[in-house]
Amino acid sequence: MRRGMTSALGVLLAAGATLGATVPVVAAPAPALDWQPCPENAEVQCATLPVPLDWANPGGEQIEVAVARRPATDADQRIGSLVFMPGGPGGTGVDSLLAGSPFSPELSSRFDIVSYDPRGFGRSNPLQCDTELVLAGPDILPGGPEKFEEIKRYNREVAADCRARTGPIIDHMDAVSVARDIDAFRQALGEEQLSLYGISYGTLVGQMYAENFPDRVRALVLDSVMDHSLSAGEFLVTEAETAEDSFTEFAKWCAEDAQCALHGEDVGAVYDELYERAEAGELHAPGDPSTPIGPVQLSSSTLGAFYGPNWQQLADQLKALRDDRPAPTALALPETIPHSVAAFCGDWNIDIDSAERYAQEWQRQNEAAPHMRFGLGGGVAWGCIDWPSPVQNPQHVPQIRTEAPILVLNAQHDPATGYNWATNVDRHVEQATLLTYDGWGHGVYDRGECTTSAADRYFVDGVVPPEGTHCAAVPPTENPTVRPYVGWGG
């Protein structure tokens, strides 16, 4: 996510205390994990761990968190446990490990790779909501007091439905609660310290872990980093700016590379025409008038293509939309994660309390992103307006006091976690070092030898690259990694 930098609430979290709690949290020692081969893949071990539903009341109701482990392939050279913190919110770390190790063979040989499904998702007491209701969301573009009230009513209705189906987990899905769950399975693993890697929204969990448990951090990589210091307005504008930056880079590529289906055309003008048709209700899937595409869908699917980035495919799709002819691949709409708003709203105070303010924030986004009109945040944050659960972990500058250095990775042209979010975090955290990937897309670790080896050396030897280190961009057509658009966790 991207630019802008004013610290917001400046809340100081004392190590070992839950935000808003009046007494320290004291939990019973975590039981040992009963590792068994996972049914889906016997190479991976699975277990569950009971944790408090509400960490402010550790003796109260318990839930189970699903965890998974890929043991180090070289037991004699094992260093410890490396925790993969998935993005999202809503990404499942268990599924990631079942599919393979997210790290290089060197790290997989030296560490037990451990991950989890965050509370409220996957196998960890998942929040259940009515699918039809979730998919029947309102038009989120501003339209006066009546539409603003419609958004508020919808958010309250979804929250009430989720609560009726799943109970109070809806109030306890914030990143601090997830960080406490991680420390519970640190105890269950028998580790004094953890090495941790967070991707996208997982970087917020990583920051909250380091803030609350600084002595238990052996190493921490924050890849494509969230900036939790931003006010709601700053969050929305910087998200729009980074989306527009990615569009600008796409248009530059299209002007220079004959492989672009729109090469030689004004890409911005093509996109603006499509957006205007979408606003007028005149845009539909190529050759299929029964499948309309609205302006929010158009911008969201375009943004999704920037995650890879998948520029050539995007150009093919935009040309097909413009010419109403089939594309080699269909225009991919963003994946719906039906329950993710509950986690996001536990971490972000979106204090938009009137139709006038809502319209103002959309205007600011439109000005910051004249083609894209808004960014990922604008497509998500509306769900927190009048959300009835408390904000357990509101924005603040994380107070991180680890002895271990922290490595921050970010692309210069990330469509979701903007580069100046990374520079803000680097500035806020004294012991952080920022490594810049001079390219595009979301997620840096596996972009090339430069990024992978820098992170691997840090995890194995504890050595961070020199401040100001840059890794050269890998042209998108040469990078085989496909990164689907799933919110911040791509």
C-alpha positions in Angstrom: 0.0 0.0 0.0 1.3 3.4 -0.4 2.3 6.9 0.2 1.7 9.5 2.7 3.1 9.6 6.1 1.6 11.2 9.2 1.5 9.2 12.3 -2.0 8.7 13.5 -3.0 7.6 17.0 0.5 7.0 18.4 -0.8 4.3 20.8 2.0 2.7 22.8 1.6 -1.1 23.3 3.4 -2.3 26.4 5.1 -5.7 25.8 2.8 -8.4 27.1 -0.3 -6.2 27.3 -3.4 -6.3 25.0 -4.3 -2.9 23.5 -7.0 -1.4 25.7 -6.6 -3.9 28.5 -6.1 -2.6 32.0 -4.2 -5.6 33.4 -1.4 -7.7 31.9 -2.4 -10.8 30.1 -1.3 -14.0 31.8 -2.0 -17.2 29.9 -1.5 -20.8 31.0 1.6 -22.5 29.4 0.7 -23.7 25.9 0.3 -27.5 25.6 2.7 -29.4 23.4 1.6 -29.8 19.8 0.5 -33.3 18.7 1.9 -33.3 15.2 0.3 -35.7 12.8 0.7 -36.1 9.0 -1.7 -33.7 7.3 -4.4 -35.6 5.4 -3.8 -33.6 2.3 -0.1 -34.1 2.2 1.8 -36.5 4.5 5.1 -34.6 4.0 3.6 -31.8 6.1 2.7 -32.1 9.8 -0.6 -30.7 11.1 -1.8 -29.9 14.6 -4.2 -27.6 16.5 -3.5 -25.4 19.5 -6.2 -24.1 21.9 -5.9 -20.4 22.6 -8.1 -17.9 24.3 -10.9 -16.4 22.2 -10.2 -13.1 24.0 -6.6 -12.6 25.1 -7.8 -10.1 27.7 -9.6 -13.0 29.3 -7.2 -15.9 29.0 -9.2 -18.1 31.3 -12.4 -17.7 29.2 -13.7 -19.4 26.1 -11.1 -21.2 24.0 -10.8 -21.6 20.2 -8.4 -23.8 18.2 -5.8 -22.5 15.8 -4.6 -24.8 13.0 -0.8 -24.9 12.5 1.4 -26.8 10.1 5.1 -27.6 9.8 7.6 -28.7 7.2 10.5 -30.1 9.3 14.0 -28.9 8.3 15.4 -31.3 5.7 18.8 -31.2 7.2 18.2 -31.9 10.9 21.9 -31.7 11.8 22.1 -28.1 10.5 18.8 -27.0 11.9 18.7 -23.5 13.3 15.1 -23.3 14.6 11.6 -22.5 13.5 10.8 -20.0 10.7 7.2 -18.8 10.9 5.5 -17.8 7.6 2.8 -15.2 8.3 0.4 -15.2 5.4 -1.2 -12.1 3.8 -4.8 -11.2 3.4 -6.3 -10.7 5.8 -7.7 -14.2 5.2 -4.7 -16.0 3.7 -4.2 -19.5 4.9 -0.7 -20.4 5.9 -1.6 -24.1 6.2 -2.6 -24.3 2.6 0.7 -22.5 1.6 2.7 -25.2 3.4 0.7 -28.0 1.9 1.4 -26.6 -1.5 5.2 -26.4 -0.9 7.8 -24.5 1.0 7.5 -20.7 0.5 11.2 -20.4 0.9 14.4 -21.4 -0.8 15.9 -24.9 -0.5 18.6 -23.5 1.8 16.1 -22.1 4.3 13.9 -25.2 4.1 17.0 -27.3 5.0 18.0 -25.1 8.0 14.6 -24.3 9.5 11.4 -26.0 10.4 8.9 -24.0 8.3 5.9 -23.3 10.4 2.6 -21.5 9.6 -1.0 -21.2 10.6 -4.5 -20.3 9.6 -5.2 -16.9 11.3 -8.1 -17.0 13.8 -11.4 -16.6 12.0 -10.2 -18.1 8.7 -9.5 -21.5 7.1 -9.3 -24.2 9.8 -9.1 -21.8 12.8 -12.6 -21.2 14.0 -13.6 -19.7 10.6 -16.1 -16.8 10.7 -19.2 -17.9 8.8 -21.4 -15.5 6.9 -24.2 -15.8 4.4 -22.6 -16.1 1.0 -25.4 -14.4 -0.9 -25.5 -11.5 1.6 -21.7 -11.0 1.3 -21.9 -11.1 -2.5 -24.8 -8.7 -2.6 -22.8 -5.7 -1.4 -24.0 -2.1 -2.3 -22.5 0.2 -4.9 -19.7 1.8 -3.0 -19.3 4.9 -5.1 -20.5 8.0 -3.3 -24.1 9.1 -4.0 -25.4 11.3 -1.2 -26.9 10.6 2.2 -29.3 7.8 1.1 -26.5 5.7 -0.4 -24.3 6.3 2.6 -27.0 5.1 4.9 -27.4 2.0 2.6 -23.7 1.2 3.1 -24.0 1.6 6.9 -27.2 -0.6 7.0 -25.5 -3.3 4.8 -22.4 -3.4 7.1 -24.5 -3.8 10.2 -26.6 -6.5 8.5 -23.5 -8.5 7.5 -21.9 -8.2 10.9 -25.1 -9.3 12.6 -25.4 -12.3 10.3 -21.8 -13.4 10.9 -22.2 -13.0 14.6 -25.4 -15.1 14.6 -23.6 -17.9 12.7 -20.2 -17.9 14.4 -20.4 -16.0 17.7 -17.9 -13.5 19.2 -14.9 -14.5 17.1 -16.0 -11.5 15.0 -14.7 -9.2 17.7 -11.3 -10.9 18.1 -9.7 -11.2 14.7 -7.2 -8.3 14.9 -3.5 -8.6 14.3 -2.5 -8.3 17.9 -4.7 -11.3 18.7 -3.0 -13.3 15.9 0.4 -12.2 17.2 -0.5 -13.6 20.6 -1.6 -16.9 19.0 1.8 -17.1 17.3 3.5 -16.7 20.7 1.3 -19.4 22.1 2.6 -21.9 19.5 6.1 -20.6 20.0 5.8 -21.9 23.6 4.2 -25.1 22.3 7.2 -25.6 19.9 9.5 -25.2 22.8 11.4 -22.3 21.2 12.8 -19.4 23.1 12.8 -17.2 20.0 11.3 -17.3 16.5 12.4 -16.3 13.1 9.5 -14.7 11.3 8.6 -13.8 7.7 5.5 -11.7 6.9 4.1 -11.0 3.5 1.7 -8.1 2.9 -1.0 -8.1 5.7 1.2 -10.6 7.5 3.7 -7.8 8.0 1.2 -6.1 10.3 1.0 -9.3 12.3 4.8 -9.3 12.3 5.0 -5.7 13.6 2.5 -6.5 16.3 4.5 -9.5 17.4 7.7 -7.5 17.6 5.9 -4.8 19.5 4.4 -7.1 22.1 7.2 -9.8 22.3 10.5 -8.0 21.4 12.7 -10.5 23.3 11.2 -13.4 21.4 12.3 -12.2 17.9 15.4 -13.8 16.5 14.8 -12.4 13.0 12.0 -10.7 11.2 11.4 -10.0 7.5 8.6 -7.7 6.5 8.0 -8.2 2.8 5.7 -5.6 1.1 5.0 -3.8 4.3 1.8 -2.3 5.9 2.2 1.1 7.4 -0.1 1.1 10.5 0.6 4.8 11.3 -1.8 6.3 8.8 -5.1 8.0 9.4 -8.1 6.8 7.4 -7.8 9.6 5.0 -4.0 9.1 4.5 -4.6 5.4 4.1 -7.1 5.9 1.3 -5.1 8.5 -0.6 -1.8 6.6 -0.5 -3.6 3.5 -1.7 -4.9 5.5 -4.6 -1.5 6.9 -5.4 0.2 3.5 -5.5 -2.5 2.1 -7.7 -2.0 5.0 -10.1 1.8 4.6 -10.0 1.4 1.0 -11.1 -0.9 2.1 -13.9 1.7 4.6 -15.0 4.3 1.9 -15.2 2.0 -0.3 -17.2 1.4 2.5 -19.7 5.2 3.1 -20.0 5.8 -0.5 -20.7 3.0 -0.5 -23.3 4.5 2.5 -25.1 7.9 0.8 -25.3 7.1 -2.9 -25.9 5.5 -4.1 -29.1 4.1 -7.1 -27.3 1.5 -4.9 -25.7 -1.8 -5.3 -27.5 -2.3 -1.5 -27.1 1.1 -0.5 -28.3 1.1 2.8 -30.1 -2.2 3.9 -28.4 -2.9 6.2 -25.5 -3.4 3.6 -22.8 -4.8 6.2 -20.4 -7.4 7.3 -22.8 -8.4 3.7 -23.6 -8.8 3.0 -19.9 -10.8 6.2 -19.3 -13.2 5.4 -22.1 -13.7 1.9 -20.5 -14.3 3.5 -17.1 -16.9 5.9 -18.5 -18.7 3.1 -20.2 -18.7 1.1 -17.0 -20.1 4.1 -15.1 -22.9 4.4 -17.7 -23.7 0.7 -17.5 -22.5 0.1 -21.0 -19.5 -2.1 -20.3 -19.8 -5.9 -20.3 -17.6 -9.0 -20.7 -16.5 -9.3 -24.3 -19.2 -10.9 -26.4 -21.5 -11.4 -23.3 -23.9 -8.5 -22.7 -25.5 -10.5 -19.9 -22.3 -10.0 -17.7 -22.0 -6.3 -16.9 -18.7 -4.9 -15.6 -19.1 -1.9 -13.3 -16.4 0.8 -12.6 -15.4 -0.8 -9.3 -15.0 -4.2 -10.9 -13.0 -2.7 -13.7 -10.5 -0.9 -11.4 -10.3 -3.9 -9.0 -9.5 -6.4 -11.8 -7.0 -4.0 -13.3 -5.3 -3.6 -10.0 -5.2 -7.3 -9.7 -3.1 -7.6 -12.8 -0.5 -5.3 -11.3 0.3 -7.9 -8.5 2.4 -10.1 -10.9 2.5 -7.8 -12.8 0.7 -9.5 -15.7 1.0 -6.6 -18.1 0.6 -8.4 -21.4 -2.5 -10.2 -20.2 -4.0 -7.0 -18.9 -3.4 -5.3 -22.3 -5.1 -8.1 -24.1 -8.1 -7.9 -21.7 -8.4 -4.1 -22.0 -8.3 -4.3 -25.8 -10.9 -7.1 -25.8 -13.2 -4.9 -23.7 -12.7 -1.9 -25.9 -13.3 -3.9 -29.1 -15.9 -6.2 -27.7 -14.0 -9.3 -28.8 -12.9 -12.3 -26.9 -9.6 -12.2 -25.2 -7.1 -15.1 -24.9 -8.1 -15.2 -21.2 -11.2 -13.8 -19.6 -11.1 -10.6 -17.5 -10.4 -11.9 -13.9 -12.5 -10.3 -11.2 -11.0 -10.1 -7.7 -11.4 -13.2 -5.5 -14.0 -12.7 -2.8 -12.8 -13.4 0.7 -16.2 -13.2 2.4 -15.0 -12.8 6.0 -11.9 -10.6 5.7 -13.6 -7.3 6.6 -13.9 -8.4 10.3 -10.2 -8.8 10.6 -9.4 -5.5 8.7 -11.9 -3.6 10.8 -10.3 -4.8 14.0 -7.0 -3.1 12.9 -8.2 0.1 11.2 -10.3 2.9 12.6 -12.1 4.2 9.5 -13.7 7.3 11.0 -15.9 8.3 8.1 -19.1 9.4 9.7 -21.1 11.3 7.0 -22.0 11.2 3.4 -20.1 14.5 2.9 -16.9 13.1 4.3 -17.3 9.9 2.3 -17.7 11.9 -0.9 -14.7 14.1 0.1 -12.5 11.0 0.6 -13.5 9.6 -2.8 -12.7 12.9 -4.4 -9.3 12.9 -2.9 -8.7 9.4 -4.2 -9.9 10.4 -7.7 -7.5 13.3 -7.7 -4.6 11.1 -6.6 -5.5 8.4 -9.2 -6.9 10.1 -12.3 -7.1 6.8 -14.2 -7.6 4.2 -11.5 -9.8 6.5 -9.4 -9.1 4.5 -6.2 -6.8 1.9 -4.8 -7.1 -1.3 -2.9 -7.9 0.5 0.3 -10.8 2.3 -1.3 -12.3 -1.0 -2.3 -12.0 -2.4 1.3 -12.3 0.3 3.9 -16.0 1.2 3.2 -16.8 -2.1 4.9 -15.7 -0.7 8.3 -18.2 2.2 8.2 -20.5 1.7 11.1 -19.1 -1.8 11.7 -20.4 -2.7 15.2 -17.3 -4.6 16.5 -14.7 -2.6 18.5 -11.4 -1.6 16.8 -9.1 -3.7 19.0 -5.8 -2.5 17.3 -6.3 1.0 15.9 -3.6 2.7 13.9 -0.4 3.8 15.7 3.3 4.0 15.2 4.4 0.5 16.3 6.9 0.8 19.2 9.4 -1.9 18.3 12.4 -2.5 20.6 13.8 -5.8 19.4 17.5 -6.5 19.9 17.4 -8.3 16.5 17.7 -6.2 13.4 14.6 -6.2 11.1 14.8 -6.5 7.3 12.1 -4.7 5.2 11.6 -5.6 1.6 9.5 -3.6 -0.8 9.2 -3.0 -4.5 9.4 0.6 -5.8 6.2 0.1 -7.8 4.0 -2.1 -5.6 0.2 -1.8 -6.4 -0.9 -2.5 -2.8 1.8 -1.7 -0.3 3.4 1.5 -1.6 7.1 2.2 -1.4 6.7 5.2 0.9 4.9 2.9 3.4 8.2 1.0 3.5 10.2 4.1 4.0 7.9 5.2 6.8 8.3 1.8 8.6 12.1 2.0 8.0 12.0 5.5 9.6 9.8 4.5 12.5 11.7 1.4 13.5 15.3 2.3 14.5 16.7 -1.2 14.0 15.1 -1.7 10.5 17.0 -1.9 7.2 15.1 -1.4 4.0 16.1 -3.3 0.9 14.5 -1.9 -2.3 13.5 -4.0 -5.3 13.7 -1.6 -8.3 10.8 -3.2 -10.0 7.0 -3.9 -10.0 4.5 -6.1 -8.3 3.5 -7.3 -4.9 5.9 -9.5 -2.9 9.7 -9.3 -3.2 11.4 -12.3 -1.6 11.4 -14.6 -4.7 11.9 -11.9 -7.3 15.4 -13.0 -8.1 18.8 -14.1 -6.8 19.5 -10.6 -5.2 16.3 -10.5 -3.1 16.3 -14.2 -2.2 19.9 -14.3 -1.2 19.8 -11.2 0.9 16.9 -12.5 2.9 18.4 -16.0 3.2 21.7 -14.6 4.5 19.8 -12.6 7.1 17.8 -15.5 8.3 20.8 -17.9 8.5 23.6 -15.5 9.6 21.7 -12.6 11.1 23.4 -10.2 8.7 21.3 -7.5 7.0 22.4 -5.9 3.7 23.8 -2.4 3.9 21.2 0.4 4.3 20.3 1.7 0.9 20.8 -1.7 -0.9 18.8 -2.0 -4.2 18.1 -5.1 -6.2 17.7 -4.6 -10.0 14.2 -5.1 -11.5 13.5 -8.4 -13.2 11.4 -7.7 -16.4 7.9 -9.1 -15.8 8.0 -11.3 -18.8 11.1 -13.0 -17.3 9.6 -13.6 -13.8 7.6 -16.8 -13.8 5.9 -16.2 -10.5 2.2 -15.8 -10.8 0.7 -13.7 -8.0 -3.1 -13.8 -7.8 -5.0 -10.9 -6.4 -6.4 -11.8 -3.0 -6.4 -8.5 -1.1 -3.1 -7.6 0.5 -2.0 -11.2 0.6 -1.3 -11.8 -3.0 
